[in-house]
Amino acid sequence: MPVKAVLFDMFDTLMLIEKNHEFYIPSLMRAHEVLVKNGLEVRFPIFLDAYVKARNALYEKANKRLEEPHFNMRIVNALRILGYFGIESEVIAEATTAFCEEFMKYVRIDDDAKSILEKFHRKYKLGVVSNFAIPECVEKLLETHGLDSFLDVIVVSATVNKRKPSPEIFQAAVADLGVDKEKVVFVGDTPEADIEGAKRFGMKTIYLERREQNMGKVSPDQVVKSLAELTVALAEF
């Protein structure tokens, strides 16, 4: 069956997070600065402790159903732990945006991403399916690096409140593409979330081998070591 569409994972596939994920503390500090500007009277270490507790509690429940609450909820729940209730939604959104802006400094586009998407856009429908708690940040990164114009669909886990390997997030992307799932190839770097999830849903898969990982029983249809190798890999379907 001919391939009609290609879906990509976002992070560590089309874009790479540098410096061993050191973005987290600087990004949270930016969010904290916004909150302090709007009335929070708590030093950063105390805010950080509340944030970690809020995030862990949130995902203790969400993980059971592969849900993805928006990042805003982490901030809201952290503030509640600290005794701050009724903070305006605009302030919460501003804090999340500040986190995103700092995070973006640690992200770079893969050297082959733009040329591959530009080339494939002439032949296939294209999309991104990403696990991330800030959909607006994914969209901003794609726009900043000039990739959004090549994409027919962008589905982020926090938008649909389901994350890979949940079938619901893949279903949302395929529905938007208007292509039978058997004619879609998913490209990703994570064995369980990307490859096993996409295969279980019924799509063909290409594993992007960024680093050595335990594949377990996961068996992708193709394996590549760079995005540049995708042209040949897709031709083999």
C-alpha angles and dihedrals in degrees: 000000000000120000112248102171142022124207122197135203110232114217118056087005111060093004132029127219108220135205095038094288093302089149095091104083096039090048093050089048089057091051090048091053090057092050093048090050087056098049109286108141099192129108118241098253090056092046090049092053091050091046093053091049091048094047094047093048091048094052095042085071099031096051092064090064099029089245126160115208114200115264088246088074091060090056094044093050093045090054091049090054087054092050098256113132132172097028108169115261090232090061092049090050091048091053091050090049090052090052089051094049092054093043091054090063088067096051127086131180118250111257092241100036100094097044092047094049091046090051096044093045089073092056110027141032107253137205148161125233110188138176104222136130095221110057091178089060093054090050092047092051092050091049094045092053094043097246100116094080090063095052127090095188138019117191119180122187096235090056094059096026090234128099135198131308085036110107091223094072092050090046091054091054095045092048091053091048092051091220129126109256091233088065095052127092120203120208119198146140102225118084099208105030098037109025105028092039094050094044092049089052090053105259130126114251141213118193115214104211103213095156140353110288136167104257094187108183093336111124116186120199091235137010125210132176097209139020088246089069093060095089092064093039094053091048089062094063 
